[in-house]
């Protein structure tokens, strides 16, 4: 992958997760309507502070990707957030799946850009 293209994708993913991580604390992006099941699940995530942990992971990952410090590690950690976001929207809130698909695609592209960093890890 071209280094300039990778840099743009890395920073774009970093900004994306940084904004959504900060939104979980500052609430500057309004939430749309959710089904009763999605609202109950989301409420459980909030009440158990799981969403706070996800927000912290998103903020740290976003900063790491923007400043390219431990980006390969945080892109890998962020993959679990990306997959869970897609699964949440696919099963409970299909109307809101677009953002989570963008997150997943960006995350996959950034992981691909860091593939040389994972070479030793993947050689059994």
N, C-alpha and C positions, 0 to 999 in steps of 0.2 A: 504494500500500500504506500502511495506517495506520502512523504513525511508532512507536507503542508495539508493535504487532505486529512490525514490522521490527526494533525494538530487541531484542525477546525472541528472534526467530529468529537475529539476528546473535550475540547472547551465547550462545545455545544451541549454534550451530555452533562458536563460539570455544571454549567449554568442551569440546565433543565432540572437536575436533582437538587441543586442549591435553592432555587426558587421554590420548588414544591416542599422541600424540607423546612425552609423558613416560613412558608405559608401555614404549616401545621402549628407554629407558635404564634404568628402574627395575624393570621386570618385575613389577608388582603385580597385573596381570590375567592369570590363567593362560591359556595357549594351548590350544586344543582339538586333537583329532587331525586330521592332514592326510593326504591321499593321498601316495603316494611321489613323484609328479610335483610336487605342490604343495610338499612338503618340500624337494625338490631345487632348485626355483626359489627358494624362500624362503631356502635355504642360500646360494645364489649371491648373492642380494641382500645377505645379511649379510656374506659373505666379501669382497665388493667395496666394502663401506661405503656402498652405495646406500641401504640402510635407515636408516643414520645421517643421511644427507642428507634423506631423507623426514621423519625425526623432527624435524630442525631446522626444516624448512619448516612442518611441522604446529605446532610450538611457537610459532614467530614469527607464523604466520598466526592461531593461536588468540589470542595476546596482542593482536595488531593488531585483531582483530574485537571482542574483549572491551572494549578501551579506545578503539575507534573511531578509530584512527590508521592511515591508509593501508589501511583495511579494504577499499575497492573494489579496490585493487591486489592485496592478498593473497587476496581471494575469487577473483579471476581466476586467480592462480597456483595456488591450492588446487584449482581445477577439474581440473587434470591429475592430481593425486593422487586425486581422487574418481573420475574415469573409470578410471584404472588399477586402483584397488581393486575397482571393480565388474567390470572385465574379468578380473582375477585370480580373483575368486570365481566368476564365471560359467563360466570355462573349467577351473579347477583345483580349486576348493573350493566347489561350489554350496551346501553345507549352511551355510556361513558368510556368505552373501550379504546377509543382512538388515541388518547394520550398515553395510555399504558402500552399500546402497541408501538408507538413512537419511542418510548423509553426502552422497550425490549430490543427493538431494531438498532437503536443507537448503541445500546450496551453490547450487543453481539458484534457490531462493527468495531467498537473500541477494543473488545476482547481479541478480535482478529488482528487488529493493529499491534497489540501487545504479544502476539503469538510467539515471538522469539524469547520473550521472558518466561514463557511457560514450557519451553522445550525440555529442560531438564526434569521438570515436574511430571511431564507426560511420558517420558522415557522410563518404562517400567524396569 
